[in-house]
Amino acid sequence: MAALTEGEFFLLKKYNALLETVEEAFEFLSEENHNASTPVKRQIVLGSHEAIGKIAEAHVSLVTLFENNEIALQAISQFSALLDELEQIGHFEQNTIPEKEALQTYIKPAYENWKNQMQHHILPHIAH
């Protein structure tokens, strides 16, 4: 990748923040949170929906940024498999909260693995 413009740099920084936000949401939803009310959990699910949507939107720009990096492009394309899994457990349904067991055993580890792959390509461009 050539030198980043200021806009590309900020895109990567915001994208990385979204990756971290979704990880934090999945962590919260997969833990025992006896003090968290159902409305709070529901708001976290809705927030994760929004962040996931923003990640998907950013992939349009990231494909252009990483057009010469086949491994990064493969990682970007793997995001759709994660979305399929989230849909299967009902994460995007209106009235359900993701099942804790599914998040703990598959979704969260799969997401973290994917996120780490993406950050491998992003962090060198935004870390100072």
C-alpha positions as CSV (number, residue, x, y, z in Angstrom):
1,M,0.0,0.0,0.0
2,A,1.3,3.4,-0.9
3,A,1.5,6.2,1.7
4,L,-1.9,6.9,3.2
5,T,-3.8,10.2,2.7
6,E,-5.1,11.8,5.9
7,G,-8.6,10.6,5.0
8,E,-7.4,7.0,4.5
9,F,-5.5,7.2,7.8
10,F,-8.6,8.3,9.7
11,L,-10.7,5.7,7.9
12,L,-8.3,2.9,9.2
13,K,-8.3,4.4,12.7
14,K,-12.1,4.5,12.8
15,Y,-12.4,1.1,11.3
16,N,-10.0,-0.3,14.0
17,A,-12.1,1.3,16.7
18,L,-15.2,-0.4,15.2
19,L,-13.4,-3.7,15.3
20,E,-12.7,-3.2,19.0
21,T,-16.2,-2.0,19.8
22,V,-17.8,-5.2,18.3
23,E,-15.3,-7.3,20.3
24,E,-16.3,-5.5,23.5
25,A,-20.0,-6.0,22.8
26,F,-19.5,-9.7,22.2
27,E,-17.4,-10.0,25.3
28,F,-20.2,-8.3,27.4
29,L,-22.9,-10.4,25.8
30,S,-21.1,-13.6,26.4
31,E,-20.3,-12.9,30.1
32,E,-22.4,-13.4,33.1
33,N,-23.8,-9.9,33.7
34,H,-26.2,-10.3,36.5
35,N,-26.5,-6.6,37.0
36,A,-27.2,-5.7,33.4
37,S,-30.9,-5.3,32.5
38,T,-32.5,-6.7,29.4
39,P,-32.8,-3.2,27.9
40,V,-29.1,-2.6,28.4
41,K,-28.2,-5.9,26.8
42,R,-30.7,-5.1,24.0
43,Q,-29.0,-1.7,23.4
44,I,-25.6,-3.4,23.2
45,V,-26.9,-5.8,20.6
46,L,-28.4,-2.9,18.6
47,G,-25.1,-1.0,18.9
48,S,-23.2,-4.1,17.7
49,H,-25.6,-4.2,14.7
50,E,-24.7,-0.6,13.8
51,A,-21.0,-1.2,14.2
52,I,-21.1,-4.4,12.1
53,G,-22.9,-2.4,9.4
54,K,-20.3,0.3,9.5
55,I,-17.5,-2.4,9.2
56,A,-19.3,-3.8,6.1
57,E,-19.6,-0.3,4.6
58,A,-15.9,0.4,5.2
59,H,-14.9,-2.8,3.3
60,V,-15.8,-1.0,0.1
61,S,-13.0,1.5,0.7
62,L,-10.7,-1.1,2.2
63,V,-10.8,-3.2,-0.9
64,T,-9.4,-0.3,-2.8
65,L,-6.8,0.5,-0.2
66,F,-5.6,-3.1,-0.1
67,E,-6.1,-3.9,-3.8
68,N,-2.5,-5.2,-4.0
69,N,-2.6,-7.3,-0.8
70,E,-4.3,-10.6,-1.6
71,I,-4.2,-11.8,2.1
72,A,-5.9,-8.6,3.3
73,L,-8.5,-8.9,0.6
74,Q,-9.2,-12.5,1.7
75,A,-9.6,-11.4,5.3
76,I,-12.1,-8.7,4.2
77,S,-14.1,-11.2,2.2
78,Q,-14.3,-13.6,5.3
79,F,-16.4,-11.1,7.1
80,S,-19.5,-12.2,5.2
81,A,-19.0,-15.7,6.7
82,L,-19.2,-14.1,10.2
83,L,-22.3,-12.3,9.2
84,D,-23.9,-15.5,8.1
85,E,-23.1,-17.1,11.5
86,L,-24.5,-14.1,13.3
87,E,-27.7,-14.4,11.3
88,Q,-27.9,-18.1,12.1
89,I,-27.9,-17.6,15.9
90,G,-30.5,-14.8,15.6
91,H,-28.2,-11.8,16.4
92,F,-29.9,-9.6,13.8
93,E,-33.5,-10.6,14.8
94,Q,-35.6,-7.9,16.4
95,N,-36.6,-9.6,19.7
96,T,-33.7,-11.9,20.5
97,I,-30.5,-11.5,22.3
98,P,-27.7,-13.8,21.0
99,E,-27.4,-17.0,22.9
100,K,-24.5,-16.7,25.3
101,E,-23.2,-20.2,24.5
102,A,-23.1,-19.6,20.8
103,L,-21.2,-16.4,21.4
104,Q,-18.7,-18.0,23.8
105,T,-18.0,-21.1,21.8
106,Y,-18.1,-19.9,18.2
107,I,-18.9,-16.4,17.3
108,K,-16.6,-14.5,19.7
109,P,-13.6,-16.7,19.0
110,A,-14.3,-16.6,15.2
111,Y,-14.7,-12.8,15.3
112,E,-11.5,-12.3,17.4
113,N,-9.5,-14.5,14.9
114,W,-10.9,-12.5,12.0
115,K,-10.3,-9.2,13.8
116,N,-6.7,-10.1,14.5
117,Q,-6.2,-10.9,10.8
118,M,-7.5,-7.6,9.8
119,Q,-5.5,-5.7,12.5
120,H,-2.4,-7.4,11.2
121,H,-2.9,-5.4,8.0
122,I,-4.3,-2.2,9.6
123,L,-2.2,-1.5,12.7
124,P,1.1,-1.0,10.9
125,H,-0.5,1.9,9.1
126,I,-2.0,3.6,12.1
127,A,0.4,2.8,15.0
128,H,2.9,5.5,15.8
